[in-house]
Amino acid sequence: MRANLNQIFQETYRELRPRAPMPEFRVEFYAFASVNNTIRLRDSKVYVRISDLLEGAPDSVIKAVAHILLAKIYRQPIETAHTSRFRRYVASKDIRAKSHLVRQMRGRKRVQSPHGIFYNLEHIFDELNLRFFHGLLARPQMTWSQIRSRRRLAHYDPAHNTIVVSRVFDHSRVPRYALEYIVYHEMLHLKHPVKLRGSRRCVHGPEFQAEEKLFPELEKAKAFLHHL
Ligand SMILES: [Zn+2]
């Protein structure tokens, strides 16, 4: 059990502002979707929310967070010892694994369904899996997007292990091979993971491209997408 969150903030405040009157602190742990800490000043009260992923962190880490947040809000220089203490802790294996899990649970998209009006994405995936991957790919969550986006046709979201396909493809005018190509492309992203996570960049290395050419209706599908 932690000594006292308020106490840590009061002490840190005193160090940063030795003569200023002590404000009232409301400090709590909060269930953010990732490591996130917020501070705001209202009616001379200081409201602080610290990611509950830091609940088990040593006092020195909480102290570092207090320093960073208070220095920021009172426009004081932030000591690098504190930022590096905090960064080192967040980068540690434990917290990274924990925050990945939490992101999966808390950040899960609310409406998720592979069932469309015309096409079922799970069936498409399973069929392609047998045809092209010997059934060896583990099926991620398959879901239609909530909006009918023409700009973002599909993407694989590694944080939620989900393939999202734009709902524009769930239509009688869309030939099956076009939708299959879209899903096949995302399956190749599953098979060839991009090392750099978090970036939206779609990386298609030489192996990826060679394998994409194995899709028989590739040219037809590309032509269809071009006129979508
Ligand atoms: Zn891609």
Boltz pocket constraint, residues with backbone or C-beta under 6 A from the ligand:
constraints:
  - pocket:
      binder: B
      contacts: [[A, 185], [A, 189], [A, 202], [A, 203], [A, 204]]
      max_distance: 6.0
